[in-house]
Amino acid sequence: MVGPKEGSAYPIDHMLRRGHSLSADRRRSDGANRNLRARRTRVKSLVARVNEIVHFRSMAPHSTPDAVLRILAENGLTPQTRLYREAVFMALAPSGAPDVFRVHANSHPAESVVDVYGAGHIVQAESLGKGLAFAQTPTSNWQETMELRAMKGITGAHPEARVEVEITVGDVLAQGGRLYPVESVTVERAWYCTLPIGGIDARIVM
């Protein structure tokens, strides 16, 4: 076989074409590897989401819908997560347990919430059923309020004394309630909890 003449441009052209071909092959390979890594990441994320829901299913009441479990998992909530709100002490009904009182649901709540179980639109909480809004964090400096210090003695409290009460997400799930993110408040994170039985037992935060 006779090769190219010495000094001809063929070897250079050949090498350029070969180099271009190798670069194209390398780009295709790199692209395939990125796509493979992206698919693996999506699969891992999906598996993690399923594991979270399975884990939450093991802790939540058996009747809790998967949609509710998904919202909990996406927002880092568990049935043990505590939620807080202020309440007028004289409006609390005794439950028979020390420092535990029944907080009545509001039939006409004013909050605007995100319908995370539907199309994701902002709706009025009243359209979702009676309930109450709770924050994920206690009221700032609630330990220093005069009302709370007075409530430690319970008796003789001023009729308008306000106290901090807490529930858990599990308390809401146990009665078939759902949690909706509240849009109309300025606290860090608040949830409107539907309360189908008309109220919920809450513990006074001391």
Secondary structure per residue as TSV (DSSP state, phi and psi in degrees):
chain	resnum	aa	ss	phi	psi
A	1	M	-	360.0	132.5
A	2	V	-	-93.4	123.9
A	3	G	-	-84.6	178.1
A	4	P	-	-66.4	149.1
A	5	K	-	-66.4	148.5
A	6	E	T	-60.9	134.7
A	7	G	T	88.5	-8.0
A	8	S	-	-72.7	161.7
A	9	A	S	-83.5	-3.8
A	10	Y	H	-58.0	-48.4
A	11	P	H	-59.3	-37.9
A	12	I	H	-68.4	-45.8
A	13	D	H	-61.3	-40.8
A	14	H	H	-62.2	-43.8
A	15	M	H	-67.5	-37.9
A	16	L	H	-63.7	-44.3
A	17	R	H	-63.5	-40.3
A	18	R	H	-66.5	-41.4
A	19	G	H	-63.2	-40.7
A	20	H	H	-63.0	-40.5
A	21	S	H	-64.7	-42.1
A	22	L	H	-65.0	-39.2
A	23	S	H	-63.6	-42.1
A	24	A	H	-63.9	-42.0
A	25	D	H	-62.3	-40.9
A	26	R	H	-65.8	-40.8
A	27	R	H	-63.6	-42.5
A	28	R	H	-62.6	-39.8
A	29	S	H	-65.9	-44.3
A	30	D	H	-62.8	-40.7
A	31	G	H	-64.1	-40.8
A	32	A	H	-64.3	-40.0
A	33	N	H	-65.0	-40.5
A	34	R	H	-64.0	-42.5
A	35	N	H	-62.5	-40.0
A	36	L	H	-64.6	-43.3
A	37	R	H	-63.9	-39.7
A	38	A	H	-63.3	-42.3
A	39	R	H	-63.8	-41.9
A	40	R	H	-63.1	-39.5
A	41	T	H	-63.8	-43.1
A	42	R	H	-63.4	-40.6
A	43	V	H	-64.8	-43.4
A	44	K	H	-62.0	-40.5
A	45	S	H	-64.0	-41.7
A	46	L	H	-64.9	-42.9
A	47	V	H	-63.1	-42.1
A	48	A	H	-62.5	-40.9
A	49	R	H	-63.3	-43.3
A	50	V	H	-63.6	-42.2
A	51	N	H	-63.1	-38.4
A	52	E	H	-62.6	-45.4
A	53	I	H	-64.2	-40.5
A	54	V	H	-62.9	-41.8
A	55	H	H	-63.7	-45.1
A	56	F	H	-65.4	-37.2
A	57	R	H	-59.3	-35.5
A	58	S	H	-70.1	-25.5
A	59	M	H	-97.2	-27.5
A	60	A	S	-89.4	162.1
A	61	P	-	-55.4	145.7
A	62	H	T	-61.1	-24.6
A	63	S	T	-83.4	-3.1
A	64	T	-	-66.2	124.6
A	65	P	-	-64.1	151.4
A	66	D	H	-61.3	-33.1
A	67	A	H	-61.6	-38.0
A	68	V	H	-69.1	-42.7
A	69	L	H	-61.2	-37.3
A	70	R	H	-63.8	-44.0
A	71	I	H	-62.8	-40.6
A	72	L	H	-61.2	-48.3
A	73	A	H	-62.3	-41.6
A	74	E	H	-67.1	-24.0
A	75	N	T	-109.7	11.1
A	76	G	T	68.7	26.2
A	77	L	-	-98.9	148.8
A	78	T	-	-131.7	167.8
A	79	P	T	-58.9	-20.6
A	80	Q	T	-88.8	-7.0
A	81	T	-	-62.6	132.0
A	82	R	E	-89.8	142.7
A	83	L	E	-126.1	149.4
A	84	Y	E	-131.0	153.6
A	85	R	E	-160.0	160.3
A	86	E	E	-89.3	149.8
A	87	A	E	-145.7	148.6
A	88	V	E	-74.8	124.2
A	89	F	G	-57.5	-41.9
A	90	M	G	-68.3	-13.2
A	91	A	G	-89.3	-5.1
A	92	L	-	-84.6	140.5
A	93	A	E	-102.5	135.5
A	94	P	E	-59.3	144.0
A	95	S	-	-108.5	-10.7
A	96	G	S	98.5	-12.6
A	97	A	S	-107.5	144.9
A	98	P	T	-58.9	132.3
A	99	D	T	61.0	17.7
A	100	V	E	-120.2	128.1
A	101	F	E	-134.8	154.5
A	102	R	E	-86.9	124.6
A	103	V	E	-101.3	124.7
A	104	H	E	-81.0	142.9
A	105	A	-	-71.0	154.8
A	106	N	B	-95.9	121.6
A	107	S	S	-78.7	-17.0
A	108	H	S	-131.7	63.7
A	109	P	-	-68.2	149.4
A	110	A	-	-98.9	-4.6
A	111	E	-	-68.2	149.2
A	112	S	E	-102.1	132.2
A	113	V	E	-131.9	165.0
A	114	V	E	-95.6	124.7
A	115	D	-	-79.9	81.1
A	116	V	T	-72.4	-9.9
A	117	Y	T	-97.1	-4.8
A	118	G	T	-117.5	-126.1
A	119	A	T	-88.1	0.8
A	120	G	-	82.6	14.1
A	121	H	-	-79.9	158.1
A	122	I	E	-82.7	127.7
A	123	V	E	-132.5	166.8
A	124	Q	E	-80.5	134.3
A	125	A	G	-57.6	-31.5
A	126	E	G	-57.9	-30.6
A	127	S	G	-74.2	-11.3
A	128	L	G	-97.7	-10.2
A	129	G	-	116.2	163.2
A	130	K	S	-63.5	148.5
A	131	G	E	177.9	-162.4
A	132	L	E	-147.5	153.3
A	133	A	E	-96.6	137.5
A	134	F	E	-130.6	146.3
A	135	A	E	-96.9	155.2
A	136	Q	S	-79.9	-16.4
A	137	T	S	-124.5	148.3
A	138	P	-	-65.5	160.8
A	139	T	-	-59.6	136.5
A	140	S	T	-59.0	135.5
A	141	N	T	59.0	27.1
A	142	W	G	-64.1	-26.1
A	143	Q	G	-64.0	-23.6
A	144	E	G	-93.6	-3.4
A	145	T	-	-71.2	143.6
A	146	M	H	-62.4	-36.5
A	147	E	H	-61.4	-43.8
A	148	L	H	-65.8	-40.9
A	149	R	H	-63.8	-38.2
A	150	A	H	-67.1	-35.2
A	151	M	H	-71.4	-16.2
A	152	K	T	-62.5	-25.5
A	153	G	S	-92.6	-13.8
A	154	I	-	62.7	-63.7
A	155	T	T	-67.7	146.5
A	156	G	T	78.6	13.8
A	157	A	-	-71.0	148.7
A	158	H	-	-65.2	140.0
A	159	P	T	-55.1	-29.7
A	160	E	T	-99.1	11.0
A	161	A	-	-59.4	131.4
A	162	R	E	-104.4	139.0
A	163	V	E	-126.3	157.1
A	164	E	E	-92.5	128.3
A	165	V	E	-122.5	157.5
A	166	E	E	-134.5	150.3
A	167	I	E	-132.2	-178.7
A	168	T	E	-119.5	159.3
A	169	V	H	-57.6	-37.0
A	170	G	H	-61.0	-32.5
A	171	D	H	-62.4	-37.6
A	172	V	H	-71.2	-45.6
A	173	L	H	-63.6	-33.0
A	174	A	H	-62.0	-26.5
A	175	Q	T	-104.2	13.7
A	176	G	T	82.1	17.6
A	177	G	-	-79.8	164.8
A	178	R	-	-125.6	158.6
A	179	L	E	-114.0	132.6
A	180	Y	E	-125.3	132.5
A	181	P	E	-62.3	133.4
A	182	V	B	-89.7	131.0
A	183	E	S	-97.7	-18.4
A	184	S	S	-100.7	23.7
A	185	V	-	-127.0	164.1
A	186	T	-	-106.4	0.9
A	187	V	S	-71.6	167.1
A	188	E	S	-55.7	-49.3
A	189	R	-	-155.4	129.9
A	190	A	E	-135.3	151.9
A	191	W	E	-129.9	133.4
A	192	Y	E	-88.5	122.2
A	193	C	E	-107.4	119.5
A	194	T	E	-75.1	139.5
A	195	L	-	-126.9	87.7
A	196	P	T	-57.9	-29.4
A	197	I	T	-88.2	2.5
A	198	G	S	92.9	3.2
A	199	G	E	178.0	-178.5
A	200	I	E	-155.3	144.5
A	201	D	E	-77.7	128.7
A	202	A	E	-126.4	151.5
A	203	R	E	-104.6	136.2
A	204	I	E	-72.0	131.5
A	205	V	-	-84.6	120.0
A	206	M	-	-101.8	360.0
